[in-house]
Amino acid sequence: MRVFEIRNRRNHILSKRNPKAVVRKEIPDYVFTNCPKCHVSIPNHDLMQNGYVCCQCGHHFRISARERIRQLCDENSFKEILKRKRTTNIEGFEGYDEKLEKARRSTGMEEAVICGTGKIENQPLVLAVMDSHFMMGSMSMVVGEKITCAVELSQKKQIPLLIVCTSGGARMQEGMNALVQMAKTASQIQQSKELVITCLTDPTTGGVSASFAFLGDIILAEPKALIGFAGKRVIEQTIGEKLPDDFQSAEQLLSCGMIDAIVDRRQLRHTLGTLLRMHRRKMG
């Protein structure tokens, strides 16, 4: 402890003498993550073991689609479909190609949703899992097509469909090509005779919330998730009123009867497994 005190005092003196000097950190940035809600420093290993949920306040960190699949599906049961389907700049929108390439490099994904088949507690299903790290999970033409194909596959195999939603809305760079996906996905889900479960995570907004996100037979949400269509500030400016702090939160939507349940991420796999078993017995 004495050694650390001496080093910290030395670093403080050096930084005062030369503010631009690079001071060596005792603990690297990748060891701890600060919770954006309670500001507690959490060891990354503990955070991962806890499903990327803050051990102190229960804040649910945003996670990738592949991490979500790893948490939900039985080991080695997930088989991805439409893996090579990728978006092209059909409207010639300036800078769109560069943004797509940057998103592909940073996420290792071709688009903002991963679809496939898998098992949850030995119950087969089709999954479509969105990822906010790929251009904020925005819904492009390809995203809409992949979700539509997931619905069709669910009907073909006669097994339930799970859609994990996280999105900033329809992708503006594709204009009407993205907006029509709202009608396309909604129509396909409405025609489906299989069980459709949607899980709304932070954030679920824009065209996704106005289409397939709220069309599930069972609608679940993660705690404190931001769920809505237009932004809170836009609505306040439009109606000229101050909105409550919990506006567009999962808790508010549950109180209004717009979703069926709020499920902690650490309990989501078991909850889904229970629902799938109940459905299978009913169809039986």
Secondary structure per residue as TSV (DSSP state, phi and psi in degrees):
chain	resnum	aa	ss	phi	psi
A	1	M	-	360.0	-38.1
A	2	R	H	-62.2	-38.9
A	3	V	H	-61.7	-43.3
A	4	F	H	-65.3	-37.6
A	5	E	H	-62.6	-43.1
A	6	I	H	-64.1	-44.5
A	7	R	H	-64.1	-42.6
A	8	N	H	-63.7	-39.1
A	9	R	H	-65.6	-40.5
A	10	R	H	-63.5	-44.4
A	11	N	H	-62.6	-37.2
A	12	H	H	-65.4	-43.0
A	13	I	H	-64.4	-43.4
A	14	L	H	-63.1	-41.1
A	15	S	H	-68.4	-31.0
A	16	K	H	-73.2	-36.8
A	17	R	H	-68.4	-42.7
A	18	N	-	-138.2	96.0
A	19	P	T	-59.6	-25.2
A	20	K	T	-87.0	-4.8
A	21	A	S	-67.6	141.3
A	22	V	-	-83.1	116.1
A	23	V	-	-98.4	126.9
A	24	R	-	-67.5	130.9
A	25	K	-	-83.1	141.1
A	26	E	S	-75.1	-33.0
A	27	I	S	-122.9	121.1
A	28	P	-	-62.3	155.8
A	29	D	T	-62.6	-29.9
A	30	Y	T	-79.8	-1.0
A	31	V	T	-84.3	-38.0
A	32	F	E	-123.3	154.5
A	33	T	E	-127.3	133.1
A	34	N	E	-85.7	130.9
A	35	C	-	-71.2	127.4
A	36	P	T	-70.1	-13.4
A	37	K	T	-95.5	-55.4
A	38	C	T	-102.0	-5.8
A	39	H	-	64.3	21.4
A	40	V	-	-82.0	139.5
A	41	S	E	-82.5	122.3
A	42	I	E	-114.5	128.5
A	43	P	E	-57.6	132.0
A	44	N	H	-58.5	-33.8
A	45	H	H	-64.0	-43.0
A	46	D	H	-65.8	-39.1
A	47	L	H	-62.8	-43.4
A	48	M	H	-65.3	-43.1
A	49	Q	H	-63.9	-26.1
A	50	N	T	-95.9	18.2
A	51	G	T	72.2	24.7
A	52	Y	S	58.9	44.2
A	53	V	B	-120.9	131.7
A	54	C	-	-60.3	129.6
A	55	C	T	-69.8	-21.0
A	56	Q	T	-92.3	-51.8
A	57	C	T	-111.5	-7.2
A	58	G	-	81.2	11.6
A	59	H	-	-61.9	132.4
A	60	H	B	-93.0	110.4
A	61	F	-	-69.7	151.3
A	62	R	-	-72.8	134.3
A	63	I	-	-124.5	162.0
A	64	S	-	-74.9	164.3
A	65	A	H	-63.7	-39.3
A	66	R	H	-68.4	-36.6
A	67	E	H	-66.4	-39.1
A	68	R	H	-61.7	-44.6
A	69	I	H	-63.5	-40.0
A	70	R	H	-62.0	-39.3
A	71	Q	H	-70.9	-35.2
A	72	L	H	-90.7	-43.3
A	73	C	S	-84.9	149.6
A	74	D	-	-59.8	149.3
A	75	E	T	-57.0	130.2
A	76	N	T	62.1	19.0
A	77	S	-	-94.9	-19.0
A	78	F	-	-81.3	130.6
A	79	K	E	-124.5	113.9
A	80	E	E	-75.6	145.8
A	81	I	E	-120.9	159.2
A	82	L	S	54.5	36.6
A	83	K	T	-64.4	-34.5
A	84	R	T	-92.8	0.5
A	85	K	-	-72.2	119.8
A	86	R	-	-132.1	157.1
A	87	T	-	-80.9	143.2
A	88	T	-	-120.8	157.6
A	89	N	-	-82.3	73.4
A	90	I	T	-68.6	-23.1
A	91	E	T	-94.8	-3.4
A	92	G	-	64.3	34.4
A	93	F	-	-70.0	128.5
A	94	E	T	-62.9	127.9
A	95	G	T	83.8	-4.5
A	96	Y	H	-68.7	-40.4
A	97	D	H	-59.1	-41.7
A	98	E	H	-66.1	-39.9
A	99	K	H	-66.7	-39.5
A	100	L	H	-63.3	-44.1
A	101	E	H	-65.7	-39.2
A	102	K	H	-63.6	-42.2
A	103	A	H	-65.6	-38.5
A	104	R	H	-66.0	-41.0
A	105	R	H	-67.6	-40.3
A	106	S	H	-77.7	-25.5
A	107	T	H	-109.6	-20.8
A	108	G	S	73.1	15.7
A	109	M	-	-111.9	158.3
A	110	E	S	-89.0	-27.3
A	111	E	S	-152.2	179.9
A	112	A	S	-83.3	11.0
A	113	V	E	-143.6	142.9
A	114	I	E	-115.3	128.3
A	115	C	E	-119.2	151.3
A	116	G	E	174.2	-174.7
A	117	T	E	-110.3	154.0
A	118	G	E	-168.5	-169.6
A	119	K	E	-134.3	140.6
A	120	I	E	-121.1	115.3
A	121	E	T	50.1	46.3
A	122	N	T	69.3	13.8
A	123	Q	E	-103.8	120.2
A	124	P	E	-72.4	146.0
A	125	L	E	-163.3	168.6
A	126	V	E	-103.5	139.1
A	127	L	E	-122.2	142.7
A	128	A	E	-130.0	109.9
A	129	V	E	-116.8	117.9
A	130	M	E	-86.3	160.4
A	131	D	-	-135.7	117.4
A	132	S	T	-72.9	-12.5
A	133	H	T	-77.7	-15.1
A	134	F	T	-99.3	97.0
A	135	M	G	48.5	45.6
A	136	M	G	57.8	29.4
A	137	G	G	64.3	20.9
A	138	S	-	-63.2	147.7
A	139	M	B	-90.3	108.1
A	140	S	-	-94.4	-178.9
A	141	M	H	-62.5	-41.1
A	142	V	H	-67.9	-38.9
A	143	V	H	-59.9	-45.0
A	144	G	H	-62.6	-40.5
A	145	E	H	-65.4	-41.1
A	146	K	H	-67.0	-40.0
A	147	I	H	-67.4	-39.1
A	148	T	H	-61.5	-42.6
A	149	C	H	-64.5	-35.4
A	150	A	H	-64.9	-39.0
A	151	V	H	-64.7	-43.9
A	152	E	H	-63.2	-40.4
A	153	L	H	-65.1	-38.6
A	154	S	H	-59.6	-42.3
A	155	Q	H	-69.1	-40.0
A	156	K	H	-64.6	-43.3
A	157	K	H	-85.8	-9.8
A	158	Q	T	57.2	48.6
A	159	I	-	-131.8	157.6
A	160	P	-	-64.0	163.3
A	161	L	E	-122.3	133.4
A	162	L	E	-115.5	125.5
A	163	I	E	-115.6	118.4
A	164	V	E	-97.2	113.4
A	165	C	E	-97.6	135.9
A	166	T	E	-158.2	118.9
A	167	S	E	-164.2	151.8
A	168	G	S	-94.6	0.1
A	169	G	-	119.3	-169.6
A	170	A	B	-68.1	146.1
A	171	R	-	-79.5	115.2
A	172	M	G	-63.1	-27.7
A	173	Q	G	-67.9	-14.2
A	174	E	G	-109.6	0.6
A	175	G	T	54.0	-130.5
A	176	M	H	-64.3	-28.4
A	177	N	H	-59.6	-32.8
A	178	A	H	-82.0	-40.0
A	179	L	H	-63.5	-36.5
A	180	V	H	-67.6	-14.6
A	181	Q	H	-67.0	-23.5
A	182	M	H	-60.3	-49.2
A	183	A	H	-69.9	-38.7
A	184	K	H	-63.4	-49.9
A	185	T	H	-68.6	-40.2
A	186	A	H	-63.2	-43.4
A	187	S	H	-62.3	-42.6
A	188	Q	H	-65.5	-41.7
A	189	I	H	-67.4	-39.3
A	190	Q	H	-63.2	-28.7
A	191	Q	H	-84.8	-14.6
A	192	S	-	-70.0	138.5
A	193	K	-	-99.7	-1.7
A	194	E	S	-93.8	161.2
A	195	L	-	-65.3	130.2
A	196	V	E	-119.8	121.8
A	197	I	E	-112.9	128.3
A	198	T	E	-112.9	140.0
A	199	C	E	-120.8	115.1
A	200	L	E	-94.1	122.1
A	201	T	E	-118.2	174.4
A	202	D	E	-83.2	122.2
A	203	P	E	-99.9	156.3
A	204	T	E	-125.3	102.6
A	205	T	-	-138.8	177.4
A	206	G	H	61.5	-142.6
A	207	G	H	-62.2	-26.1
A	208	V	H	-70.8	-43.8
A	209	S	H	-67.2	-26.1
A	210	A	T	-89.9	6.2
A	211	S	T	-133.5	-109.7
A	212	F	G	-70.9	-21.4
A	213	A	G	-59.6	-35.4
A	214	F	G	-104.6	18.1
A	215	L	-	-107.4	7.7
A	216	G	-	-70.1	151.2
A	217	D	S	-65.9	-34.0
A	218	I	E	-126.8	127.9
A	219	I	E	-117.4	115.2
A	220	L	E	-108.6	163.4
A	221	A	E	-149.5	152.6
A	222	E	-	-83.3	152.4
A	223	P	T	-57.2	138.8
A	224	K	T	65.0	11.4
A	225	A	-	-64.8	139.9
A	226	L	B	-80.7	119.7
A	227	I	B	-136.0	122.8
A	228	G	-	178.0	-177.1
A	229	F	S	-101.2	-80.6
A	230	A	S	-82.1	158.6
A	231	G	-	-69.0	154.3
A	232	K	H	-59.5	-43.8
A	233	R	H	-65.8	-37.1
A	234	V	H	-62.8	-43.7
A	235	I	H	-65.6	-42.7
A	236	E	H	-60.8	-41.6
A	237	Q	H	-68.4	-32.3
A	238	T	H	-73.0	-45.7
A	239	I	H	-93.9	-10.0
A	240	G	T	68.1	30.7
A	241	E	-	-133.0	153.4
A	242	K	-	-85.2	128.0
A	243	L	-	-92.2	153.0
A	244	P	-	-64.7	158.7
A	245	D	T	-61.7	-33.7
A	246	D	T	-89.5	12.7
A	247	F	T	-60.0	136.0
A	248	Q	T	64.0	24.5
A	249	S	B	-97.3	159.7
A	250	A	H	-59.1	-37.5
A	251	E	H	-64.8	-40.1
A	252	Q	H	-66.9	-41.7
A	253	L	H	-64.2	-36.0
A	254	L	H	-65.3	-41.1
A	255	S	H	-66.1	-25.4
A	256	C	T	-91.0	-2.6
A	257	G	T	79.0	19.0
A	258	M	S	-88.1	-18.0
A	259	I	S	-129.2	163.1
A	260	D	S	-90.0	-32.9
A	261	A	E	-164.5	152.4
A	262	I	E	-104.7	125.0
A	263	V	-	-124.2	124.9
A	264	D	-	-60.4	138.9
A	265	R	H	-55.0	-34.7
A	266	R	H	-70.2	-16.2
A	267	Q	H	-107.6	-2.5
A	268	L	H	-64.6	-43.0
A	269	R	H	-59.9	-46.9
A	270	H	H	-66.7	-39.1
A	271	T	H	-62.4	-44.6
A	272	L	H	-65.1	-41.8
A	273	G	H	-59.4	-41.4
A	274	T	H	-64.7	-44.6
A	275	L	H	-62.7	-42.2
A	276	L	H	-66.3	-38.1
A	277	R	H	-67.5	-41.0
A	278	M	H	-62.5	-42.2
A	279	H	H	-65.2	-41.7
A	280	R	H	-64.6	-40.6
A	281	R	H	-65.1	-38.0
A	282	K	H	-66.5	-40.2
A	283	M	H	-77.4	-19.3
A	284	G	-	-9.1	360.0
